[in-house]
Amino acid sequence: MKVVSFLPAATKMIYDMGLQEYLYGVTFECPKEAADMPKIVRCILEGKNYSSVEIDRIFSASKAQGKSLYWVDDVLLESISPDIVFTQDLCEVCNIDTVCTETAVMKLSKQPILVPLSPNNLHDVYYCAITIARAMGKEEISLNYLANIQKRSDAILDTLRANKAPLKRVMLMEWIEPVYNCGHWIPFQIAAAGGVDMLSNPAGDSIVTQWDKILKYNPEVLVIAPCGFDIKRSIEEMNLLTSKNGWDNLEAVKTNQVYLADFDMFTQPSVGTLIDGIESLACMFHPEIFKADGNIAKKFINYAQSLQPV
């Protein structure tokens, strides 16, 4: 059986479940585990260091013209001749969508099974792991995988309850300029970590959010995790936020509760990365209760601390 993943989250879950022996091709932005895999999907933004504003402008223009940011290496895909192709139809900014995938697959001499993964909430993401493993004839592996993930999630909830931790007023930004709120599964992650984001759009798309609205909401904790950006990349763009009128008056700023986090814990919907995100959020919301260690400690940083000389 030969499997191709057009979705970084699917690739990550395939590796997490130990099913990578069946994987023969991935996208240019798949996780480090797949660094040596053939890259079938490429992007016109690949290798470029565009700003938030430029990326938003390029995408908007591409969408208006009915063009895709992504393209498929048809020759490479034909040479692999996959049996299964995992794709998505949720966000045409983050990854190649099912329509583009179908166009590429139609050209193949052997037609593979297309398996779209388009989760809207956290439960959907968990079920994607089952969908992936089931398509590969390995459903039991996914059930064991999810059982371990559930233990980690339950431990957070039990700790919050034991400490009678108050619900924190939170905002998580999926983009810096323009500012986008968070959507889909991220509000559920926030809830699982002991917070509530009243500016979010649970199970729906993230949308541009006006700065005045954010000032009125005045979050206690502000998490900045732009899609596709790691901590270092986000720091380069922080002036776009800190220069805004009223930034210094935000409660999160005044109490040093502004955090930068790697995107893959939030906008890459693989089960393992999202539970990392929940554990990280719990540390941000309630540092007096939760302590980050190991890999989690490297995935987010307090913005005030990032300004201190090393």
Secondary structure, 3 states (H helix, E strand, C coil): CCEEECCHHHHHHHHHCCCHHHEEEEECCCCHHHCCCCEEEEECCCCCCCCHHHHHHHHHHHHHCCCCCEEECHHHHHHHCCCEEEEECCCCCCCCEHHHHHHHHHCCCCCCEEEECCCCCHHHHHHHHHHHHHHCCCHHHHHHHHHHHHHHHHHHHHHHHHCCCCCEEEEEECECCCCECCEECHHHHHHHCCEECCCCEECCCCCECCHHHHHHHCCCEEEECCCCCCHHHHHCCCHHHHCCCCHHHCHHHHCCCEEEECHHHCCCCCHHHHHHHHHHHHHHHCCCCCCCCCCHHHCEEEHHHHCCCC
